[in-house]
Amino acid sequence: MAYREKYDTGRRLQVRVTCDAAKREMSPQRFFIGARKVEVNEVVDRWLEIDYGYFKVQADDGGTYILKHNALADDWEITLYDSGAYHDFQPISGTAKAYT
């Protein structure tokens, strides 16, 4: 197993990622956001480019993340996070107006 540790260098949300180095694509097994450990339950999708690899993962916190791996710099960042929470944006009673 390979362990990679990188640090925040700006606006990007860099993370530490533990991968299974035996797999050809370096699939992430877990990652750390600060001190918080997030386990990867499933790699839902992956797409690989020459310099970058993207991994869409379902995590043990119920969230969906897209992790980006920069192969040249050997660092990882979160490019998307979805909590999985359902948001029902209904108008508050009496405030919706119908226009004709």
N, C-alpha and C positions, 0 to 999 in steps of 0.2 A: 504494500500500500504506500502511496505517496502522500506526503503532507505538505501543503503549500500555505505559506503565511505571507500576506501582503498587508499594507497599511493604507489608510485613507489619504489620498493626495489631492483632494479637491471636492468637486461637486458630485462625483461618481460615488456610489455606495459600493466600496470594495469589501470583499468578504474573504475569510479564510475557508478553504474547501479541502475536504478529504476525499480522495478519489480511489477507485480500484484501478491501479496502474496495470493490472494484468489484462484488462479489457482494452481493445484497440482504441476506443474513443475516449478513454479517461472519464468514464461515467462518475458523476459526483455521488457520494454516499451520504455525506452530511456537510453542513457549512455552519459557520459561526458569524453572527451579526453582533459585533462587540463580544460580550461574554456569553450571549445566548446561543445555545446549540440547537440547530434545526436538523432533524433527521429527514432524509429523502425517502419517502415511501415508494415512489415510482418515478421513473423517467418516462414521461408521457410522450415526448417528441424530442428530436434532436436534428439539428441541421449544421453541417460543417462547411466552412469556407476555407480558403487557403490559410489565412492568418487567425481566424476566429472559429470557435465552436460555440453553439448555443444549445442549451439544455432546458427544456420546459419540464419542470418537476412538480409533483404533488408532495407536500411536506407534512410532517406529523402535527403541525400546528393548524392544519386545515387549509393552508394557503397554497396558491399556485405561484410559482416563481419562474422567471426566465433568467438563467445564469449565463453570463457571457465569459468565455475563456479566451484571453488574448495569448495565443501560443508564442508569439515573439517575445513578449514581456513576461510571460508566464504568470499572469495575474487574472483574477476573477472579479466580476462585479455583478450586481443585481440590476437588470435592465427593466424588469417588470415585476410587480407584486399585486396579487389579487387575493383579498382575505377570504373570499368564498362566501362572505355574508351577503344575504339577500336584502336589497334595499327597495322597499315599496314606497315610491314617492307619490302618494295620493294627496290631492289638495285637502287642506283643512276644511272641514265642513263649513259651508256658507261663504267661502272665499272664491270659489270657482265661478266664473261668469261665462255665460254663453253669448256669443256674438252672432248675429244674423245678418 
